[in-house]
Amino acid sequence: MNSAKSRLLVCSCEKSMPLDAQAIGRGCAAHMTQANQLCGLDLAQFKAALAEGQAITVACTQEAPLFKEVAEEFPDIPLTFVNIRETGGWSKDAAAAGPKAAALIAAASEEMPPISLVTLESGGVALIYGHDDVAIDAARRLADRLDITVILTKPGDITPRAVNEFPVLKGTIRNARGYLGNFELAIDDYALPAPSSRSKLVFGASRDGATSACDLILDLSGGLPLFPAHELRPGYLRADPRDRAAVERAIAEAGNLVGTFDKPRFIHFEESLCAHSRSNITGCTRCLDLCPTGAITPNGNAVAIDPNICAGCGSCASACPTGAASYSLPSADALMRRLRTLLQTYRKAGGEQAVVLFHDGDHGEPLIDALARFGDGLPANVLPVRVNEVTQLGPESLAAVFAYGGTGAALLMRAQPRHETAGLRRAADMSGTIAAALGFGDGLVRILETDDPDQLRAMLDAMPRGVASSNPASLIPRGAKRGVLETMFRELHLTAPAPVDVVPLAAGAPFGTVQLNVEGCTLCHACVTACPTNALSDNPDRAMLRFTESLCVQCGLCEATCPEDVITLEPRLDFQAWNAPLRVLKEEEPFHCIACGTPFGTRSSIERVLSKLQEKHWMFEGANARRLDVIKMCADCRVEAVVNESFDPHAAPQRPPVMSTEDYLRARESKKNDPFGSQ
């Protein structure tokens, strides 16, 4: 709320929480109106604000539907709702929560970019997979809504139905792929039942390799899931056939999976930035290693991300060092702007020791709500920030917390996380290491895994007190993810309490340098060709290898490609190198043609070729040694010399005659008859 042309309505919720109007006023420039029951006795204040025609922020989310209904006659007036009750007002520290309330109100006004959607279409063609009557009963109940096929794996004695309103087949699904509206199955042991089956279904001859397609799968087999992270696969429903409640829930959900469905496009992917592979040599595999659903697959030099399968955990975006994969809900720069507003306003309103609590909506929000209603509430210095998935957070987000004046970052997770957390843990560990090295304090980035509200409060109270920057950043980051990351790391170094130039990092970190064995390098520039980020570059005018450390993502392609094995990686964060221009790793004078003096190649490469050929190859031995001069010539002079000297490339020494099996046998027999050899 930085505009004086907007209205702010805050409510004490029937005086159940204190309102620090002075602190809110210091942080928010909007014209503020206070109420005790804005949704009831003081509703006229909201109506009066509507009549003014200005943008309105209401510090209440519980009664948002009521306020929206009242505002239906004013469709052009922007409405923003923000929760300051459960996040601060209902807390044992509520009296000190004024700066937090101001920060949350201000951050809510930051506009988030629109969400791109992916459309899935289901025609209701369903496959029910089971092994007994549970699957057939489920099919019978869904037959009036879905186009059903039942496949039974290793069925027992199944009583035939009087009327076959849907097919029942035998088979075992070998593999499955796809998503809601587009599943493809490979089935072994596939067989049809005999129509004359009497007391039990009798199946005919079976075959392997059958295929099937469907829109949705209801798996009641009780076996292993058909997909990794199966609970995140759209259109795949699975329940233990022994759990009747789970089966009922799955049947109810399956009946509703007909029509068109929209899901967010969680990941924006720029293939040209991907550092996965070059020339069939594998480099970065961070996203492939972390994706829980198998939505990411190799695709030549890059990877491919299937938005229909992607469940939005964001691990790929968190780990991607180049910014090829970036999260869209919200984008990296939009989240940075919200953090900037949040922490700047908190500081402006008089707050100290800000700890940012990142949480999701499905788990974190209800936990915070329960803590406010039945416990001590959040500490006054803890600023909650809701994100789509906590696992989407990368080092740029955690660096922003400290660069903008925060003293800690807490990442709230389930006790049993729904997504793979390895990528988030690496990002948190690395960010904690960097923050400690720069003087902010130790242990300031923590992952809190709990489902207990009171335990959450205890964990937050146990957060160490860090050192806030005395001159926090004010820069507004914009652009793609990698650019935002570079900006935030530079700002972090500039605002650090005790800055250092170099921070050593653990193996696998996405930042670092390359160490070059200068003596062994021949400047062949194979590494330049392989480098996907242009961190390694040549100079078209001179024989030179250059390096830009801020662009290096430690993908390892240069190390794997180098034919001389003279490159090694060193993970680190060198702030001086990030701000320095191109660094020359090796430079040589060009080798000059011995005939015309034209520069070509490099001296080390020419000398290496000469050392490998001289007196080691028939073409350059004895009287042919003068042919070595050809290698010392440029391309034009080399052709002229070959023609003038009449070099015969086919004048090789005579090879021994080709011997047949009979020749070898004859020689062996001759040796046997004359063991001492002929004189």
N, C-alpha and C positions, 0 to 999 in steps of 0.2 A: 504494500500500500504506500507507494511513493508519490502518488498524485493527489493534489489538494482538490481535484475535481471529482473525487469519488467519496462515497459515504461508507462509514464503518459503523455497524450496529453490534454492540457487545451486550451480553446478557449474563447476569449473575445466577441464572437458573433458580429463581425463587430464593436467592441469597444463600444457595448451598455452596458457593465458592466466592472467594474475595476477588475483586477486580482492582488491579493496580493501574488506575487510569493514567497516572503520571508516567509510568514506565511505558505503557502502550503508546501514549502520546509522543514520547521521545523517539520511539521507533517508527511510528506510522504517521505520515503527514495528512492522512485523510481526515475529513470532518467526522468526529466520533460522537455517537449517541449511546448512552447507557440505559439499560432496562433491567428489570427484575423478572419479568415474565413476558418476554417478547412474543411468544407464541400464543399468548392469551390476553391478559389485561392490558398489555402494552403493544398489542398488535397494530394499533393506530400509528405508532411511530414508524413501523415498517411501511405502512401504506403512505404515510407522509413522505418518506424517503423515495418511494416509487414515483410520487407526483413530481418530484424535483427533476426526474429524468436522468439522473447520474448513475454511473456504475455503482453497485452496492456489494459490499462484503458483509456477510452475516457470520458472526462467531458462534455458529451452532450448526451441527449436521444432523442431529436427531430429528428436528422438525423441518428439515429441508423440503420434504414433499408438501407440507402445508404452505410454506412460503412460496414455493413454485406455483401452487394453485392460486394463491392470492395474486401473484404477479402475471397471471395469464393475460390480463388486459394490457400488459406492457411488455410485449414480446421483444422489443428492441433494447431493453435495459439489461446489461450483463449482470448476472448474479454469480457470486462466488461464496462458497460455504467452507468454513474451517472449524475444526474441533479444537477448542482450548480447554474443554472441561475434563474429559478423560485423560488428555495428554498433559495436564498441569493443574487445572483448577481443583480437581478432586484428588488431592494428595496431602500428605502430612506436611509437605513443603510448599503448600499453595501460596502462602504469604510472600514467598520469594520468587514466585513463578511469573511475575509481571514481564520481565525481559523475554522469557520464553514465549509468552502469549503474543507479544509484539512480533517476535521473529516468525512464529508460525503464521500469523496473519499476513505479514509481508511476503513470505515465501509462497503463500497460496495464490497471490496475485500474479506470479510468474506464469506466463502462458506456455503450455506444452504443445508441441507440434501435433498435427493430426496423425491418426494411426492408419497405416495401410493394412488392408484386409486380404485374406486368402479365402476363396469360396470353395466349399466342399459340397458336392451334390450326391444324394443317396436316393436311389429309386426303390429301396426297400427289399432288394434281393438279399436274403439272409441265409447264412450257413450256420446251422446249429451242430456243434461238434461234441459228442459224448460217447458213452459206452453202455448206457442202460436206459430204462424207462424214464429217468429224469429228463433226458434230452427230448424224448418223444412227447412227454407231457408238456414241456415248455413249447415245443413246436405246435402242439394242438392249441395252446392258449394264444399263440401269436399268429396263427394261420389266417385269421380274418383281417390282419393289418399288414402282414409281410408276405413276400413270396419265399416260402420256406423250402430248404433242402436239409435233410438230416444225414450226417455221416457218423456212423458208429465205429469206433476203433476197438478191435478185439471184443466184439459183443458176446454176451452170454446168451442165455435162452430168452429171446424176445418174442412175446406173443404177437402174432399178426393182427393188424387192425381190420375191422369189418369193412371200412371204406378207406382207401388210400388217398386222402385229400392232399397229401404232400409226399414226395419220395423219401424213402429211407434206404440208405446205401451203406455199404461197408467200406472202410478205408482208414488209413493212418496218414495224417498230414506230415510229409517229410520236411517241407519248409513253406514259409508264407512270407509275402511281402506286400506292401501297399498301405492303404489308409482308407478312411471312410469314403465309400463310393468307388474305390478302385483297389480291391484286394485280388491277388493272384496266388493260387495254391498249387503245390505239387503233392500228389497223393499216391501212396503205395498201397498194395494189398486191396486194390479197388475192385468191388464186385457188386452185382445187382442181385436182389432177392428173387427167388423163384415165385411166380404168381400162385403156384399150387402149395406154398408153405401152409402147413396145417396147424400143428400145435406150437410150432416155433418157426421163426424165420430161417429159411435155408438159403444160403447164398451160393451163387454159381462160381465158376472159375474166376480167380482173381488175377489182376495184372498190376504191374508197377508203372509209375510214370504218368499217371492220369493227371490232368490239369483242370482247374475250376476257377471261376471268377465270381465275385459277389461284392455287395456293397457294405455288408457288415458281418461280423463273426461273433457268435455267442458260444464261448468255449466252456462247456460243462463236463469236460473229460476228466478233470481232476489231475491231469498230468502237468508236465512242465509248460510254462507259457510259450506261445508261438513267437513272441517278440521280446527283445530286450526292453526293459523299462515298460512292460506291457500296460501298466495303468495309465501311461501317458500317450498311448497310441489311439488316435481318434477312430472310432468304429469297431474297436476290439474290446469286447466285454468278456470278463472271465470270472467264474465263481466256482467254489468248491461244491460239488454236487451233494456233499453231506451237510452243507450249511444251508438250510432251507431259507433263512432270512436273506442270505447273500444271493441265492438263486432268485428269490422274488424281486430283489432290487435290480438284478441284471435283466430279468424279463421286462420289468416296467421301463427300464431305460432303453432296451432294444426296441420296444414298441414305438418310441418317440423318434427314432433315428431315420426318419423319412422326410425328404425335402432338401432345402438348401440351407447350409450352415456357414456362417462366417467366423473366422478365427484371425487373430492378429498375425501380421507378418513380423515376427519377432526380430529377425536378423536381416540387416542390410549387408549384402556381400558384393565386394568389388574384386572380381577375378584377377584383374591385372596387378593387384597388390599382393596376391597370395604368394607365400614363399615355400609352398609345399615341395616342389620338385623342379629340376631343370635337367634336360638331357638324360632323362631316365635315372637320375640320381636323386634320392629322397632327401629332403631337407627338413623343414618344420612339419611336425605331426601333432602339435599341441591340441588342436581342435579334434582331430581324429581320436586321440587318446582319451578325450574327456566326454564326448557326446554320448549320453546314456541311451538314446533311442535309435542310433544308427542312421540318423538323418544326414550325416556327413559321409561322403565317399570320395576316394581319389578320382580325379578327372583330368588326367594329363599333368600339365605343370601346376595346376591348381586343384582345389577340391570343389565339390558341388554340395550345396546345402538344399535339401528338399523342404520347402516351406510347408508342404502338406503334412509332413511327418514331424517337423520340428515342434518340440513341446515348450520352447521358450525358456529353458533353464538359464541360458546366457553364458554358460561356461566357455563356449567357443569365443564369444566376444570378449570375455574377461581375459582369456589367455592369449588371444591373437596379438602378436607383437607388431604387425604391420598396419593394423586397422582395416584389413581386408574384410573381416567380420566385425560388425559393430551392432550394438543393441539399438532397437528402434523404439523402445517403450520405457522411458523416453530415450532420445539420442544423447550421446555423451555430452555435447555442449549444452543441451537444455538442462541436464541434471547439474552440470557445473554452475549454471546461472542460478538455479534454485538454491544450491548450497551457498553460493556467494551472498545472495540476498538474506538467507536464513542467518548466517553467521555475522554478517555485517550489522544487521538489525539488532541481533542479540547483544552485540558489543555496544552499539549505539544506545540501546535502552538501559545499559548499565550492567549487563550480565557478565559473568566471569566463569572460567573453567568449563567451557562448552564441550560436551561430549555428544557426538552425533550417533543416534541409534538407528541404523538401517534395519528395516523390517518389511515383510510382505503383507498383503492384505488377508490372505487365508489363515495364516497362523499368528503373525505378529500383532495385527490389529485386535483380534479377540483377546489375546493375552494381555495387551495393554489395557483394554477395556475392563477385563476381570480384575486386574491389579488396582485400577481406580475405584471400582465398585466394592470390592471385598478386601482390599489390602491397603498398603501405604501409598499407592500411586507412584508415578515416576519421580525421580529426584528433580529438583528445580533446574539443574544445569544440564539435564539430558534432553536433547532436541530430537524427537522422532521424525524420521524421513521415510515415507513409504515408497518402495520400489516394487516393480512387478515380481521379480525374483531376486533374493539377496545374492544368489550365485552369479548374477549378471555384473556385479561390481568388479571393476578392474583397478589397477594401481593408480590410474588417473583420478578416480573418485576419492580414494583414500588419501592421496597426496593433496587434493583440494581441501579436505577437512582441515589439515594443518596449515596450508598456505593461506587460507582465509581466516585463520585465527582460532581454530578449534584446538583442543588439547587431548582429544581421544576419539576413537571410532569403535563402536560396538556393532557387531553383525549378528542379528538375532536369527537363530535357526531352530528347527524342530529337534527334539531329542533324538528322533530317528529321521534324518533328513530325507526328503522326497527325491532330491536330485543328488548326483555325485558332487562332492564338495572338495575334491582334490585340487581343482583349479583355484577355488576361492581361498583355500588354505595357503597355497603357494603365494597368491597375491597378498594375503594378510601378513604372512611371515616376512615377505620381502619389504612390504610397506613399513612394518614395524622396525625392521632393521635399518631402513633409510631414516625414519623419524628419529630413532635413537642416535644414529651417527651424527645427525644434524643438531642435536641438543634439545629435542623436544621432550625426551624422557624414554624410559624403558617400559615395554609391555603396554603400549598405548593403543594397539590395534588388537582387538580380541573378538573371537567367535564365541557367542553365548548359545549353547545348545540346551534348551530347556522347554518343557511344556507347563512348568509350574510358575504362576505369577509371582508368588513370594520369593521363589528362587531367583527369578529375574531381577527383582529389586535387590536382593542380596548381592548378586553378581555386579550390578551397576554400582552399588555402594562400595564394592571392593575394587573398582577401577582405580588405578593409580592416578595421582594428580600430575599432569604434565605441565610443561612450560609453554605458555602461549606466546605467539610471535608479538613483538612490540610494534611491529610495522606490517600488519597483514596485507596480503595482496588485494588489489581492487580491480585488476584486469578482468574484463568480460571475455571469456574464451568463446571462439566461434570456429566452425569448420568441422572437418572430419576427425575421427577418433585419434589417429596418430598425431595430428597437429595439436589437438587438445592436450594429449598426454605430454608432448614435448613442452608446451607452454606451461602446464601446471608444474612440471618438474623444475623448470627454470625459476618459476615464481617461488616454489618451495625452497629452493636454495637461497634465493634473494632474501626471503623473510625468515630464515632459520635463526634460532637463538645462538647457535654455535656452528656456523657453516664449516664444512670441510670440502676439499676439492674432489676426493675420490672415496667412494664407498664400495668395498669388496662385496660381491654378491655370491649366492650359492650357485652351483652348477645348474644349468637349465634356465637361468634368468634370461629375460628377453632383452637385456642391455649388456653392452660390453664392447671389447675391442678385439682386434686380431693381432697376434704376434707373428712377425715375419722373420724367417731365417734369411737375412739379406744375401748372404754368400751363396745360398743354394737357389735363390730365385733367379729365373732366366727372363722374367718379364714377358712370359708367354700370354698373359692376360686371360687365361682360362677362368680364373676366379672372377674377373670383371664380367665376363660373359654369363657366368652362373649367378652372380649376385642379383637377387630380385628387387632390392631396394636402392640400388646404385650407391650403396655405402662404399664399395670399391669401384674405382673409376680409373680410366687411363687419361692420357693427354694426347690429342691427335697430332700435336706439334713436336712432342718430345717422347723419348722412351722413358715412361714414368708410370708408377703405380701409386694411386692416391687413396686416402681413406677418410670418410666422414663418420665419426663415431656416433653422432646422434641418429644416424639412419640405420645403424647395425642392429639386427634383431637376433643375432646369435643362432641363425637357422642351421649353420654348419655346411651349407652348400659349397662355400669357398674351400673349406678344409677338405671336404670329400672329393672335390673336383681337381684340386691342385695336383698336377702330374709329378711334381718334385717333392711333395709332402713337406712343404716348408711353412705351412700356415697352421696355427693353433688358435683356439678361441680362449678368451679370458673374460668371464662374466664380471662386470663391475658397472658402477655408475660414476662417470668422470664428468663433473659439471663443467670444468674448464674446457675439456675436449668438446663438449656439446656446444659451447659458445665459440670455439675456435674455428677458423676456416679449414679447408681441405688440408690434411696432413700428408706429406709425401713420405711413403714408406720406402721406396727405392727409385733411384733415377740413374740412368746411364747415358753416356755419350753414344750416339749411334755408330755402328760399324760402317766404315767407308769402303766402297768398292775399290779394289786394288787396281782396277783398269781405268775407271773414269772418275773416281772420287765421290760418286753419289752416295749419300748416307742411306743405309737400309739395315733393318734388323738391329740387334744389340750385340755388343762385343761378347757378353757372357754366353749368349745363345750360340753365336757362331763358333766360339772357342770350344763350347761343349760338343757341338757336332764334329768339329775337327778331331777332338780327343777320342771320340767314339769310333771314328773311321780310320784314323791314321795307323798304318801297320796292323790293322785288325780286319780289313776287308780286301778281297783280291783286286778290287778295282783301284785301290790306292796303295798297293804294295810295289816295292822295287821300282822298276821303270815307270810304273803308272803313278808314282807319288805326285807328279806334277798336276795330276787331275785334281788334287786338293785345292789348287788355285781357283778352280771353277766355283767352289763353295764360297770363296771370298769375294765373289763378284755379284753385282746386282743382276736382276733377271734379264735385262737386255744384253749385258756383256756376257752373261753365262751362255746364252744361246749362240752368240757370235763366236765365242771360244770353242764351243762344241763343234760347230760347223767347220771352223778354220783348222782345228787340230784333228779333225776326222776321228773323233772319239767314237769307238764302236761299242755301244752299250751291251751288245750281245757277245763281245769277245771274252767270254768267261772261260776259265780253264776247263779242259775237257772232263766231263763227268765220267765216273766209272760206268761200264756197261750195265744195263739192266739184267738182273739174273732171275731166272725162273726157278721153280721148285726143283726141277730136274738138275739144274746147274748146281744148286746147293747140295743135293743128294750125291751127285757125281764127285763134288769136291770133298765131301765127307768120306766117301768110299775110298777116294784116292789117298786121303790122309791116313785112313785106317790101314791101307796096304803098305804105305811108306811112312811109318810114324816119325822117322827122323828127317823127313823132307827130302826133296830132290837136291842133288849137289850140282 
